[in-house]
Amino acid sequence: MIAMHRKLAAAVACAALALPLSALAADEAKKPAATQKKAAAKKPQKERVIIQVSDADPQKWNLALNNAKNVQTDLGADKTEIEIVAYGPGIGMLKADALVANRVEEAVASGVKVVACENTMRNQKISRDDMHKSVEYVGAGVVELMRRQQQGYAYIRP
């Protein structure tokens, strides 16, 4: 008699556990085939990196540009999102007459987003006319770094 009660209790427990699973399967079956395919065929997320440039050192500017190029070479430019943020003393990297101006242009042409901090520009009395034509702008370089890291970007400071 006890053995029969145990078998009945085990059967009830199995049925209770299986019920939510069958409900999930039924819900999935109700979705349109296109939605199911879309979920299965999601593209893999791109590798994302943000590079900080805050030093008035052309060697570090070149290193940051090399880092960006190496990431694209190793992982594939089409599989990466790279952003270089220049602020503080590093803002000189993005001036039109900078030693690395041609390399900045090459980086932008290869898909690297290069941004200048407007707070730094304002404090140093630098205008957009002084900057490389390919540069984009953010209000605060530090805030841009914070937001990108919150979005999952890897952080590099050469």
QUIHU-V56503 format. One record per pair of residues at least 12 apart in sequence whose ideal C-beta (glycine too) atoms are under 10 Angstrom apart, sorted by sequence separation. I is the first residue (numbers start at 0). J is the second residue. D is the distance in Angstrom with one decimal. If there is no record, write none. Layout:
I,J,D  I,J,D
//
This chain:
50,62,9.3  51,63,8.0  52,64,9.1  67,79,8.9  85,97,9.8  115,127,8.6  144,156,9.1  50,63,5.0  68,81,9.1  50,64,8.8  67,81,4.9  115,129,10.0  66,81,8.6  67,82,8.9  115,130,6.0  50,66,5.9  67,83,6.2  115,131,8.5  120,136,7.9  50,67,6.2  66,83,8.8  121,138,9.9  48,66,8.1  85,103,9.4  113,131,7.8  48,67,7.8  64,83,7.6  115,134,5.1  117,136,5.4  118,137,9.0  50,70,8.9  63,83,5.8  83,103,8.4  93,113,6.7  113,133,6.6  114,134,6.8  115,135,7.5  116,136,8.0  117,137,6.7  118,138,6.7  119,139,8.8  120,140,10.0  63,84,9.7  92,113,8.7  93,114,8.4  94,115,9.1  112,133,9.8  113,134,5.5  114,135,4.8  115,136,5.5  116,137,6.2  117,138,5.4  118,139,5.1  119,140,6.6  48,70,5.9  63,85,8.5  93,115,4.8  111,133,9.7  112,134,9.6  113,135,6.8  114,136,6.3  115,137,7.4  116,138,7.8  117,139,7.5  118,140,7.2  119,141,9.9  47,70,9.9  60,83,9.3  83,106,7.1  92,115,8.8  93,116,9.4  112,135,6.3  114,137,4.9  116,139,6.2  117,140,8.6  118,141,8.4  46,70,7.2  83,107,9.5  107,131,8.4  116,140,3.3  118,142,9.0  46,71,9.8  60,85,8.3  81,106,8.2  90,115,6.1  107,132,9.3  108,133,7.9  115,140,7.7  116,141,7.7  48,74,9.4  63,89,8.5  89,115,9.4  90,116,6.6  93,119,9.9  107,133,4.0  114,140,7.4  116,142,9.0  46,73,9.5  89,116,8.7  90,117,10.0  93,120,9.3  103,130,9.9  104,131,7.0  106,133,8.4  107,134,8.0  116,143,7.6  46,74,5.2  64,92,8.7  81,109,8.9  83,111,6.3  84,112,9.1  85,113,7.5  86,114,9.0  90,118,9.9  91,119,10.0  103,131,5.3  104,132,8.2  105,133,9.6  107,135,8.8  116,144,9.8  45,74,8.7  46,75,8.9  59,88,10.0  60,89,7.4  63,92,7.6  81,110,7.3  82,111,7.2  83,112,7.3  84,113,8.3  85,114,7.3  86,115,7.5  87,116,7.5  90,119,4.7  103,132,9.7  104,133,5.5  114,143,6.5  45,75,9.4  59,89,7.6  79,109,10.0  80,110,8.2  81,111,4.7  82,112,4.4  83,113,4.8  84,114,5.3  85,115,5.5  86,116,3.4  89,119,8.3  90,120,6.6  100,130,10.0  101,131,9.7  103,133,6.4  104,134,9.9  48,79,7.1  49,80,9.1  50,81,7.1  51,82,9.9  52,83,6.1  53,84,8.5  54,85,9.7  60,91,8.0  61,92,9.3  79,110,7.7  80,111,9.1  81,112,7.0  82,113,7.6  83,114,7.1  84,115,8.1  85,116,6.8  86,117,9.2  87,118,9.2  88,119,8.6  94,125,7.4  100,131,5.6  103,134,7.3  45,77,8.2  46,78,6.1  47,79,7.2  48,80,7.5  49,81,7.9  50,82,7.1  51,83,8.1  52,84,6.9  53,85,7.4  55,87,8.3  56,88,8.2  60,92,4.2  79,111,8.9  80,112,7.7  81,113,9.2  82,114,6.5  83,115,9.7  84,116,7.0  86,118,7.2  87,119,5.7  90,122,9.3  91,123,9.0  93,125,9.2  99,131,9.3  100,132,9.6  45,78,5.6  46,79,4.9  47,80,4.4  48,81,5.3  49,82,4.9  50,83,4.7  51,84,5.8  52,85,4.4  53,86,5.6  54,87,8.1  55,88,3.7  56,89,8.2  59,92,8.4  60,93,9.1  76,109,5.9  77,110,8.1  86,119,4.7  90,123,6.5  95,128,8.2  96,129,8.3  97,130,9.4  100,133,9.2  44,78,9.4  45,79,5.7  46,80,7.4  47,81,7.7  48,82,7.5  49,83,7.8  50,84,7.1  51,85,8.3  52,86,7.7  53,87,4.4  54,88,5.9  55,89,6.6  57,91,8.4  68,102,8.8  76,110,5.3  85,119,7.9  86,120,9.0  91,125,9.1  95,129,6.4  97,131,7.1  43,78,7.9  45,80,5.0  46,81,8.7  47,82,8.1  48,83,9.4  49,84,6.4  50,85,9.3  51,86,8.0  52,87,8.9  53,88,6.4  54,89,5.4  55,90,8.5  56,91,9.3  57,92,7.8  64,99,6.4  67,102,9.7  71,106,9.1  76,111,8.7  85,120,10.0  87,122,9.0  88,123,9.2  90,125,6.6  94,129,5.7  95,130,6.2  96,131,9.0  42,78,9.8  44,80,9.4  45,81,9.5  51,87,9.7  52,88,9.2  53,89,4.3  55,91,5.6  56,92,9.2  63,99,9.0  86,122,9.9  87,123,9.1  93,129,9.2  94,130,6.1  95,131,5.2  52,89,3.9  53,90,8.6  54,91,9.5  55,92,8.6  60,97,7.4  61,98,8.4  65,102,9.0  68,105,8.2  72,109,9.8  93,130,5.5  94,131,6.8  95,132,7.2  51,89,7.8  52,90,8.4  54,92,9.0  60,98,7.4  61,99,6.1  64,102,4.9  67,105,9.9  68,106,7.1  71,109,6.2  93,131,5.3  95,133,10.0  52,91,9.4  53,92,9.7  60,99,4.8  63,102,9.7  64,103,7.2  67,106,5.7  71,110,7.2  90,129,9.6  92,131,8.8  95,134,9.1  52,92,5.5  57,97,7.9  58,98,10.0  63,103,10.0  71,111,7.6  90,130,8.6  93,133,8.9  94,134,9.1  52,93,8.4  57,98,4.8  61,102,7.1  64,105,8.0  68,109,7.3  70,111,9.1  93,134,4.9  57,99,6.5  60,102,8.0  64,106,5.6  67,109,8.2  92,134,9.6  93,135,9.8  60,103,8.6  63,106,9.1  67,110,9.4  68,111,8.2  93,136,9.7  67,111,4.9  90,134,9.9  67,112,9.8  85,130,9.8  67,113,8.8  64,111,8.3  63,111,9.9  64,113,9.2  85,134,8.3  63,113,9.6  90,140,8.5  83,134,9.7  86,137,8.7  89,140,8.4  85,137,10.0  82,135,9.1  84,137,7.0  86,139,7.8  87,140,7.5  86,140,3.0  87,141,9.0  82,137,9.5  84,139,9.7  85,140,6.9  86,141,6.8  84,140,4.8  86,142,10.0  84,141,8.5  86,143,8.5  84,142,9.8  86,144,8.7  84,143,5.2  84,144,5.8  50,111,8.8  52,113,9.2  82,143,7.8  82,144,9.2  48,111,9.8  49,112,9.3  50,113,9.4  52,115,9.9  53,116,9.1  84,147,8.1  49,114,9.6  82,147,6.5  53,119,9.0  80,147,9.4  80,150,9.8  82,152,7.3  81,152,9.1  80,152,7.7  81,153,9.8  83,155,9.4  81,155,9.5  70,153,9.1  70,155,8.7  53,140,7.6  52,140,8.9  53,141,8.9  67,155,8.9  51,140,7.9  66,155,5.8  51,141,8.9  66,156,9.7  67,157,9.9  53,144,9.5  66,157,5.8  51,143,9.5  63,155,7.9  65,157,8.1  51,144,5.9  62,155,9.7  63,156,8.6  64,157,9.3  49,143,7.6  50,144,9.5  62,156,10.0  63,157,5.0  49,144,6.0  62,157,4.0  49,145,9.8  61,157,9.0  49,146,9.2  59,156,9.0  60,157,8.8  49,147,4.3  59,157,5.5  48,147,8.8  49,148,6.9  58,157,9.1  47,147,7.5  47,148,9.9  49,150,9.1  56,157,9.6  50,152,9.6  54,156,9.1  47,150,7.4  49,152,4.4  50,153,9.3  51,154,7.1  53,156,7.7  54,157,8.7  47,151,6.2  48,152,6.0  49,153,7.3  50,154,8.1  51,155,7.1  52,156,8.2  46,151,10.0  47,152,4.4  48,153,4.5  49,154,5.8  50,155,4.8  51,156,4.3  52,157,7.7  46,152,9.4  47,153,6.8  48,154,7.6  49,155,7.3  50,156,7.3  51,157,8.2  44,151,8.2  46,153,7.6  48,155,6.0  49,156,9.5  50,157,7.0
//
